[in-house]
Amino acid sequence: MSTATVNNLIEEFIHLPLDDKVYATEVIKKQLIEAKREAIDKRAKTAMAAFRKKRTKSGTAKDLYRDLESD
């Protein structure tokens, strides 16, 4: 979405009656929650695929820190 479009959206929002602002805010919050869920689902599927293909590492927390420090 372009900056101009976002600015137009905000400008229109400012002029809405309070009830409409509340409703629009609730809709936007629910859509944001759903978008976050979809992103988590996508990351989980990617991680599970990597795990199944044995592209992941396992070990203790110390192993993890050691591995991170060596990068």
Residue pairs with C-beta under 8 A, 6 or more apart in sequence:
13 21
13 24
16 24
47 56
50 56
57 63
57 67
59 67
